[in-house]
Amino acid sequence: MTSLKPPLRFDAVGAGWRRLVRTIFDPYRPEFHYMRGPGPKWRAKHPPFPER
């Protein structure tokens, strides 16, 4: 009787392929969500910087 389990190298290739596809099509892109500077609440709590 033959085993239907694929050889280990095909498992590794399949896992790599799935990881690549998941990375390419991942909808979460942290570079679009990072904070770009202090917002209005921070500005309301802190005095303005003196002009030079």
WOSUL-V242488 format. One record per residue. N is the residue number from 1. SS is DSSP state (hx for helix, st for strand, lp for the rest). OMEGA is omega as a letter, one per 30 degrees, with the letter a starting at -180 (NA if undefined). BURIAL is b if it has 16 or more other C-alpha atoms within 10 Angstrom, else e. Layout:
{{N & SS & OMEGA & BURIAL} {N & SS & OMEGA & BURIAL}}
This chain:
{{1 & lp & a & e} {2 & lp & l & e} {3 & lp & l & e} {4 & lp & l & e} {5 & lp & a & e} {6 & lp & l & e} {7 & lp & a & e} {8 & hx & a & e} {9 & hx & l & e} {10 & hx & l & e} {11 & hx & a & e} {12 & hx & l & e} {13 & hx & l & e} {14 & hx & l & e} {15 & hx & l & e} {16 & hx & l & e} {17 & hx & l & e} {18 & hx & l & e} {19 & hx & l & e} {20 & hx & a & e} {21 & hx & l & e} {22 & hx & l & e} {23 & hx & a & e} {24 & hx & a & e} {25 & lp & l & e} {26 & lp & a & e} {27 & lp & a & e} {28 & lp & l & e} {29 & lp & a & e} {30 & hx & a & e} {31 & hx & l & e} {32 & hx & a & e} {33 & lp & a & e} {34 & lp & a & e} {35 & lp & a & e} {36 & lp & l & e} {37 & lp & a & e} {38 & lp & a & e} {39 & lp & a & e} {40 & hx & l & e} {41 & hx & l & e} {42 & hx & a & e} {43 & hx & l & e} {44 & hx & a & e} {45 & hx & a & e} {46 & lp & l & e} {47 & lp & l & e} {48 & lp & l & e} {49 & lp & l & e} {50 & lp & l & e} {51 & lp & l & e} {52 & lp & NA & e}}
